[in-house]
Amino acid sequence: NLGKDVDKKRDVYILKENSVTQMKIHFRVRYNIVRALKMVNNVYRLTFKVDKTEEMLGTFAPVNKVQIVETTREETPEGFFARGTYYGKVIFVDADGIVHMQYDYSFEIKEDWT
């Protein structure tokens, strides 16, 4: 779903409460050096922003292969009030303020995987 609008009613990731999550990002730099690429992740519940994470991914030179970056592991919250549906927006922006990619996603925290 990268680069597309997410149908928030169908494309929902299920996360078990108190589980560890991590993103693995595969990308290719084609022409120019990307300086100080960072990932900004905003998470909303209903219309309220509940989390904002910024993670520096690094500087990348153009190479003819796919580069892979893993984000820091995070733990999903637990408890009755943490359960529910969340919506997120991830933006990849460099030091020059150029947005290289952004996408929306949604996930649901449940007591079980089902």
N, C-alpha and C positions, 0 to 999 in steps of 0.2 A: 504493500500500500504506500510505498514511498513516493512522494510527489503527487499523490492523488488525494482527493477529498475522501475521508472515511465515512462510510454510512454507519453512524454511531449506534444504530439499532442492530446491525448485523455483525460488524467487525469488532467484536469485543473480546479482549484477552481475559482469561480467568486466572486470577492469582489467589493462592491460598494465603490466609492471614498468617503472619509471622514467618513467611518464607523469604528466601534470599533471591533477589533478581539482579540481572546484569545484562547490559546490551553489548552486542558485538557488532561493530560497524565496518562494513566492507565498502571501499570507495576507490576511485581512481582520480589522480591529478593529471590533467592533460597538457596544459600549455605553460602556465605561470606558477611560480612558487606561491603556496598558500601559507601566509605568516600568521602564527598565533591563532589557529583555528580553535574555536570553542563551541561547545554544545550548551544551549540554554534550554532547559526543560521546565515548562510551566504546567502545573497540574491543578485542575478545577474540580470541585464537587458542586453540582448545581451551577450557580453563577459565581461562587466564591473561590478565589485562588487559595489553595491550601498548601502549596509547596512550590518553591522555585529553586532549581539546582543549576549551577553553572559549573562546567567542567572543562578545563583546558585540555585539548587533545594534542596540540603540538604544532610544529611547522613542517610542511611537507613539500618536497620537490617533485616536479613532474617525472614520473617513471612509467615504464611500459608494463606495469603489473598492478594488481589489486593490492591495496594497502589495508591492513586490518588493525583496528583499535578496539580495545575492550574498556568499558567504563567501570567505574568503581562499583563494587557490590553494595546494594541497598536492601534493607529489610522492610517488608511490607508491615504496616501497623496491624495490631490485633485488637479484638474486642468487638462488642456489639455495635458501638458507634463508628468504628472504622469500616464496617462492611457496607458495601454499596457500589454504585457506579461512579467512576471518575473519568474525566476527559483531559487529555493532555495535548500540548503543542510543543514540538521540538524544533529549534532553529539552530542551524549551523552557520556561524558568522565568523569572519576573520578580523584581524587587527585593523584593516581598512574600512570596516563596517559593511563589507559585501556579504549579503546573505547567499550562501551557496545552495542551501536546501532548507525547506521546512515542511513539516507534515503534522497532521492531526492524528490522534489515536484515542482509543478508549479502553478501559479495563474495569473489571469488576473484582472486588475483594470479597471472597466468600470464606465460610468456615471450612469447607471441603473443596476438592478440585472439581466437583460436579455442579 
